[in-house]
Amino acid sequence: MISALDTTDVIITDISETPRPRTSLELTDDLRDMFLDEDVERWGEIEDAMSIPSVEMGWCGVISTVASLVLPDDLVITIAEKATAAIAG
């Protein structure tokens, strides 16, 4: 599956064809700073403005990654496609 990605890097940082404006590390820093520096009344507004993947898509990534460790690639691709289609509607 990694060979299908347009990269020579062995570390996968995006599970989307279009990169998000901020990396997961940057988002983590932003959330930490929000909790430390912002009034709780603003947290929802700030979080809504962030480009954060849905929890459902995150779970698709987790399930696909775990499956890729123990199952053949063709089966993992089928599982990932069906999970993504079910969540995306």
Secondary structure as UniProt FT lines:
FT   HELIX           2..4
FT   HELIX           24..37
FT   HELIX           40..42
FT   HELIX           43..49
FT   HELIX           55..70
FT   HELIX           73..88
//
